[in-house]
């Protein structure tokens, strides 16, 4: 049974229309013209327990609005949403006890206090039993490598250290579902790697369902098995990462180290460059699958010293979709 169920979910915002000119500005003091912004438009999906789903789209696509409706912060304009059988905006307290939420640009830990004190505050808020609390703090401190700064005031921490603290705070009460909205924004490669490894570990060990919203497609590549892609508030794609690549990724690149030029008169292949004994070849899988291209190149009897195949990344595929 699905742990997250969304059906025909819609969210509209009513905003004041900005007027230009002095006369129009004066008129707006007495009568404001309002317009409707459709942030989320009739989307439906379900997520099974233990899935890690990448929820992706451009700025303004409706990702954060969806997360806020799932967490109970916003009430939908229409449609239904359930998380583990609860309606988030009607059963906010019960829902809050079973979810963890991290918004990349908002802190869950208190600026002037050490992380350890903020964790104690969350223990009281969620009523976490002492033995369980100590176990979780010890586990998250180890997994996120926070031993050196757990007793340091938050204001003295780096961005990566604060983000690790925020993720730990969101998980202290053992939530069934975790929403991560840009958890690696602005982080260096080391901090990103630690957070990715941690997300994968809590999913693998505890079966935590994770919904990840990010603009960093390498996060999706590393840890997600499924993509939900929304564009301008509407559902564009919902399926596995592999199916997304098969459906929208048309090209691949083969870099072949070879002493002599290879024959490339096959449909779908073209030479991109030949430099220092390495031929870089681009292929179109609609005309020639990558596996067949590799076989054709390898069977030419030339002395091949190296061969590297790279398919389209999620980021390059998204760029192609959005450009079209």
KEVOMI-884658 format. One record per residue (C-alpha): residue number from 1; y, x, z. Coordinates in steps of 0.25 Angstrom, whole numbers. Each point is the difference from the previous one (the first is absolute). Example, Ala and Ser with C-alpha at 12.3 -4.5 7.8 and 13.67 -1.06 7.14 Angstrom:
<rs>
+------+-------+-------+-------+
: mifi :    py :    px :    pz :
+------+-------+-------+-------+
:    1 :   -18 :    49 :    31 :
:    2 :    14 :     6 :    -2 :
+------+-------+-------+-------+
</rs>
This chain:
<rs>
+------+-------+-------+-------+
: mifi :    py :    px :    pz :
+------+-------+-------+-------+
:    1 :     0 :     0 :     0 :
:    2 :    14 :     5 :    -4 :
:    3 :     9 :     5 :    12 :
:    4 :    12 :    -2 :    -8 :
:    5 :     2 :   -12 :    -9 :
:    6 :    12 :    -3 :    -8 :
:    7 :     2 :   -12 :    -9 :
:    8 :    12 :    -4 :    -9 :
:    9 :     9 :     8 :     9 :
:   10 :    15 :    -1 :    -3 :
:   11 :    12 :     5 :     7 :
:   12 :    14 :    -4 :    -5 :
:   13 :    13 :     5 :     7 :
:   14 :    14 :    -7 :    -1 :
:   15 :    11 :    10 :    -2 :
:   16 :    15 :    -1 :    -2 :
:   17 :     5 :     3 :   -14 :
:   18 :     9 :    11 :     0 :
:   19 :    14 :    -4 :    -6 :
:   20 :     9 :    10 :    -8 :
:   21 :    15 :    -2 :     0 :
:   22 :    10 :    -3 :    11 :
:   23 :     1 :   -16 :    -3 :
:   24 :   -15 :    -1 :     0 :
:   25 :    -1 :     8 :    13 :
:   26 :     9 :    -9 :     7 :
:   27 :    -7 :   -13 :    -6 :
:   28 :   -13 :     6 :     6 :
:   29 :     6 :     0 :    14 :
:   30 :    -1 :   -15 :    -1 :
:   31 :   -11 :    -3 :    -9 :
:   32 :   -11 :    10 :    -3 :
:   33 :    -9 :     0 :   -12 :
:   34 :   -14 :     3 :     3 :
:   35 :   -12 :     4 :    -9 :
:   36 :   -15 :     1 :     3 :
:   37 :    -7 :    13 :    -1 :
:   38 :   -15 :    -1 :    -3 :
:   39 :    -6 :    12 :     8 :
:   40 :   -15 :    -5 :    -1 :
:   41 :    -5 :    -9 :   -10 :
:   42 :   -12 :    -8 :     1 :
:   43 :   -10 :    12 :     3 :
:   44 :   -14 :    -2 :     5 :
:   45 :   -10 :    11 :     5 :
:   46 :   -11 :     2 :    11 :
:   47 :    -4 :    13 :     7 :
:   48 :   -13 :     2 :     6 :
:   49 :    -2 :     7 :    14 :
:   50 :     0 :    15 :    -1 :
:   51 :     7 :     1 :   -14 :
:   52 :    11 :    10 :    -2 :
:   53 :     9 :    -7 :   -11 :
:   54 :    12 :     6 :    -6 :
:   55 :    11 :   -10 :    -2 :
:   56 :     9 :     6 :   -10 :
:   57 :    12 :    -3 :    -9 :
:   58 :    15 :     4 :    -3 :
:   59 :    12 :    -1 :    10 :
:   60 :     3 :   -15 :     2 :
:   61 :   -14 :    -5 :    -5 :
:   62 :    -3 :    -7 :    13 :
:   63 :    -9 :     9 :     7 :
:   64 :     7 :     1 :    13 :
:   65 :     3 :   -15 :     0 :
:   66 :   -15 :    -2 :    -1 :
:   67 :    -3 :     9 :    11 :
:   68 :    10 :    -7 :     9 :
:   69 :    -6 :   -14 :    -3 :
:   70 :   -14 :     6 :     3 :
:   71 :     5 :     6 :    13 :
:   72 :     8 :   -13 :     4 :
:   73 :    14 :     5 :    -1 :
:   74 :     3 :    -9 :   -12 :
:   75 :    -4 :   -15 :    -2 :
:   76 :    -4 :    -3 :   -15 :
:   77 :     7 :    -9 :    -8 :
:   78 :   -13 :    -6 :    -5 :
:   79 :   -14 :     4 :    -1 :
:   80 :   -10 :     4 :    11 :
:   81 :    -4 :    13 :     7 :
:   82 :   -10 :     2 :    10 :
:   83 :    -4 :    13 :     8 :
:   84 :   -14 :     0 :     7 :
:   85 :     2 :   -16 :     0 :
:   86 :    14 :     0 :     6 :
:   87 :    13 :    -4 :    -7 :
:   88 :     9 :    12 :     3 :
:   89 :    13 :    -8 :     1 :
:   90 :    -5 :   -11 :     9 :
:   91 :    -9 :     8 :     9 :
:   92 :     9 :    13 :     1 :
:   93 :    -5 :     5 :    13 :
:   94 :   -15 :    -2 :    -3 :
:   95 :     2 :     7 :   -14 :
:   96 :     8 :    11 :     6 :
:   97 :   -12 :     4 :     9 :
:   98 :    -9 :     2 :   -11 :
:   99 :     9 :     7 :   -10 :
:  100 :     8 :    14 :     0 :
:  101 :    12 :     1 :    -9 :
:  102 :     7 :    13 :    -4 :
:  103 :    13 :    -1 :    -8 :
:  104 :     3 :    14 :    -5 :
:  105 :    15 :     0 :     3 :
:  106 :    -1 :    -7 :    13 :
:  107 :    -4 :     6 :    13 :
:  108 :   -10 :    -6 :    10 :
:  109 :     3 :    11 :    11 :
:  110 :    12 :     1 :     8 :
:  111 :    10 :    10 :    -4 :
:  112 :     3 :     7 :    14 :
:  113 :   -14 :    -1 :     6 :
:  114 :   -12 :     9 :    -2 :
:  115 :   -11 :    -7 :    -9 :
:  116 :    -9 :    -1 :    12 :
:  117 :    10 :    -9 :     7 :
:  118 :     1 :    -9 :   -12 :
:  119 :   -15 :    -1 :     0 :
:  120 :     0 :    -5 :    14 :
:  121 :    10 :   -10 :    -4 :
:  122 :    -9 :    -5 :   -11 :
:  123 :   -12 :     0 :    10 :
:  124 :     8 :   -10 :     9 :
:  125 :     4 :    -9 :   -12 :
:  126 :   -14 :    -1 :    -6 :
:  127 :    -7 :     0 :    14 :
:  128 :    -9 :    12 :    -4 :
:  129 :   -10 :     3 :    11 :
:  130 :     2 :    14 :     6 :
:  131 :   -13 :     6 :    -5 :
:  132 :     2 :    -5 :   -14 :
:  133 :    14 :     5 :     0 :
:  134 :    -3 :    14 :     4 :
:  135 :   -12 :     1 :   -10 :
:  136 :     9 :    -5 :   -11 :
:  137 :    12 :     9 :     3 :
:  138 :    -9 :    12 :     1 :
:  139 :    -7 :    -4 :   -13 :
:  140 :    13 :    -2 :    -8 :
:  141 :     6 :    13 :     6 :
:  142 :   -12 :     8 :    -5 :
:  143 :    -1 :    -7 :   -14 :
:  144 :    15 :     1 :    -3 :
:  145 :     2 :    14 :     6 :
:  146 :    10 :    -5 :    10 :
:  147 :    -3 :     9 :    12 :
:  148 :    12 :     9 :    -1 :
:  149 :    10 :   -11 :     0 :
:  150 :    -5 :   -12 :     7 :
:  151 :     8 :     3 :    13 :
:  152 :    13 :     3 :    -8 :
:  153 :    11 :   -10 :    -2 :
:  154 :    -1 :    -7 :   -13 :
:  155 :    15 :     5 :    -4 :
:  156 :    -6 :    14 :    -1 :
:  157 :   -11 :    -3 :    -9 :
:  158 :    -1 :     2 :   -15 :
:  159 :    -1 :   -11 :   -10 :
:  160 :   -15 :     3 :    -2 :
:  161 :    -2 :     0 :    16 :
:  162 :     7 :   -13 :     1 :
:  163 :    -8 :    -7 :   -10 :
:  164 :   -13 :     5 :     6 :
:  165 :     5 :    -6 :    13 :
:  166 :     4 :   -13 :    -6 :
:  167 :   -14 :    -1 :    -6 :
:  168 :    -7 :     3 :    13 :
:  169 :     9 :   -10 :     7 :
:  170 :    -4 :   -11 :   -10 :
:  171 :   -15 :     2 :     3 :
:  172 :     0 :     2 :    15 :
:  173 :    -5 :   -14 :     2 :
:  174 :   -12 :     1 :   -10 :
:  175 :     5 :   -10 :   -11 :
:  176 :    -9 :    -6 :   -10 :
:  177 :    10 :     1 :   -11 :
:  178 :    11 :    11 :    -3 :
:  179 :    12 :    -1 :    -9 :
:  180 :     6 :    13 :    -4 :
:  181 :    13 :    -1 :    -8 :
:  182 :     4 :    13 :    -5 :
:  183 :    -7 :     8 :    11 :
:  184 :     2 :    14 :    -7 :
:  185 :    14 :    -2 :    -5 :
:  186 :     8 :    13 :     1 :
:  187 :   -12 :     8 :     5 :
:  188 :    -5 :    14 :    -4 :
:  189 :   -14 :     2 :    -6 :
:  190 :    -6 :     4 :    13 :
:  191 :     5 :   -12 :     8 :
:  192 :    -4 :    -9 :   -12 :
:  193 :   -14 :     6 :     0 :
:  194 :    -2 :    -2 :    15 :
:  195 :     5 :   -15 :    -1 :
:  196 :    -9 :    -2 :   -12 :
:  197 :   -12 :     6 :     7 :
:  198 :     3 :    -8 :    13 :
:  199 :     0 :   -14 :    -8 :
:  200 :   -13 :     3 :    -7 :
:  201 :    -6 :     4 :    14 :
:  202 :     4 :   -13 :     7 :
:  203 :    -5 :    -8 :   -11 :
:  204 :   -13 :     8 :    -1 :
:  205 :    -3 :     0 :    15 :
:  206 :     6 :   -13 :     5 :
:  207 :     0 :    -9 :   -13 :
:  208 :    15 :    -2 :     1 :
:  209 :     5 :    -8 :   -12 :
:  210 :    12 :     7 :    -6 :
:  211 :    11 :    -5 :    -9 :
:  212 :     8 :    12 :    -5 :
:  213 :    14 :    -2 :    -7 :
:  214 :     5 :    13 :    -6 :
:  215 :     8 :     6 :   -12 :
:  216 :    -8 :    13 :     2 :
:  217 :   -12 :    -3 :   -10 :
:  218 :    -8 :    12 :     5 :
:  219 :    -1 :    -8 :    13 :
:  220 :    -7 :   -11 :    -8 :
:  221 :    -9 :    10 :    -7 :
:  222 :    -4 :     7 :    12 :
:  223 :    -4 :   -11 :     9 :
:  224 :     0 :   -14 :    -7 :
:  225 :   -12 :    -6 :    -7 :
:  226 :     8 :   -13 :    -5 :
:  227 :    14 :    -2 :    -5 :
:  228 :     8 :   -13 :     0 :
:  229 :    12 :     2 :    -9 :
:  230 :    12 :    -9 :     1 :
:  231 :    12 :     0 :   -10 :
:  232 :    13 :    -8 :     2 :
:  233 :    -7 :    -8 :    11 :
:  234 :   -12 :    -4 :    -9 :
:  235 :   -15 :     5 :     1 :
:  236 :    -2 :     9 :   -12 :
:  237 :   -14 :     6 :     4 :
:  238 :   -10 :    -1 :    11 :
:  239 :   -13 :     9 :    -1 :
:  240 :    -6 :    13 :     2 :
:  241 :     7 :    13 :    -2 :
:  242 :   -11 :     4 :   -11 :
:  243 :     3 :   -14 :    -7 :
:  244 :    15 :     2 :     0 :
:  245 :    -2 :    14 :    -6 :
:  246 :   -10 :    -6 :   -11 :
:  247 :     9 :   -11 :    -3 :
:  248 :    13 :     6 :    -1 :
:  249 :    -2 :    15 :    -1 :
:  250 :    -2 :     4 :   -15 :
:  251 :     1 :    15 :     0 :
:  252 :    -7 :    12 :     5 :
:  253 :     3 :    15 :    -1 :
:  254 :   -11 :    11 :    -2 :
:  255 :     4 :    15 :     2 :
:  256 :   -10 :     9 :    -7 :
:  257 :     0 :    15 :     2 :
:  258 :    -6 :     5 :   -13 :
:  259 :     2 :    13 :    -8 :
:  260 :     0 :    -7 :   -14 :
:  261 :     7 :   -13 :    -3 :
:  262 :    -8 :   -13 :     1 :
:  263 :    -2 :   -10 :   -11 :
:  264 :     8 :   -13 :     4 :
:  265 :    -2 :    -9 :   -12 :
:  266 :    -6 :   -11 :     8 :
:  267 :     7 :   -14 :     2 :
:  268 :     9 :    -1 :    12 :
:  269 :     1 :    16 :     2 :
:  270 :    13 :     8 :    -2 :
:  271 :     4 :    14 :     4 :
:  272 :    11 :     0 :    10 :
:  273 :     1 :    15 :     2 :
:  274 :    -7 :    14 :    -2 :
:  275 :     4 :    10 :     9 :
:  276 :    -6 :    13 :     6 :
:  277 :   -14 :    -4 :    -5 :
:  278 :     1 :   -14 :     5 :
:  279 :     0 :   -12 :    -9 :
:  280 :     6 :   -13 :     7 :
:  281 :    -5 :   -12 :    -7 :
:  282 :     4 :   -15 :     2 :
:  283 :   -10 :   -11 :    -3 :
:  284 :     1 :   -15 :    -1 :
:  285 :   -12 :    -7 :     7 :
:  286 :     1 :   -12 :    -9 :
:  287 :    -4 :     8 :   -12 :
:  288 :    -8 :    11 :     7 :
:  289 :    -5 :    -1 :    14 :
:  290 :     2 :    13 :     9 :
:  291 :   -15 :     3 :     2 :
:  292 :    -2 :     0 :   -16 :
:  293 :    12 :     8 :    -2 :
:  294 :    -5 :    11 :    10 :
:  295 :   -14 :    -1 :    -7 :
:  296 :     6 :     2 :   -14 :
:  297 :     9 :    12 :     4 :
:  298 :   -11 :     7 :     8 :
:  299 :   -10 :    -2 :   -11 :
:  300 :     8 :     9 :   -10 :
:  301 :    -7 :    13 :     3 :
:  302 :    13 :     7 :     4 :
:  303 :     0 :     8 :    13 :
:  304 :     7 :    -9 :    10 :
:  305 :     4 :     7 :    13 :
:  306 :     6 :   -12 :     7 :
:  307 :     2 :   -15 :    -2 :
:  308 :     8 :   -10 :     9 :
:  309 :     1 :   -15 :    -2 :
:  310 :    11 :    -8 :     6 :
:  311 :     2 :   -15 :    -2 :
:  312 :    13 :    -8 :     2 :
:  313 :     5 :    -1 :    14 :
:  314 :     4 :   -13 :     6 :
:  315 :    14 :     5 :     0 :
:  316 :     0 :     3 :   -15 :
:  317 :    -7 :   -13 :    -3 :
:  318 :    11 :    -8 :     8 :
:  319 :    11 :     7 :    -7 :
:  320 :    -6 :    -4 :   -14 :
:  321 :    -2 :   -14 :     5 :
:  322 :    14 :    -1 :     5 :
:  323 :     6 :     6 :   -12 :
:  324 :    -6 :   -10 :    -9 :
+------+-------+-------+-------+
</rs>
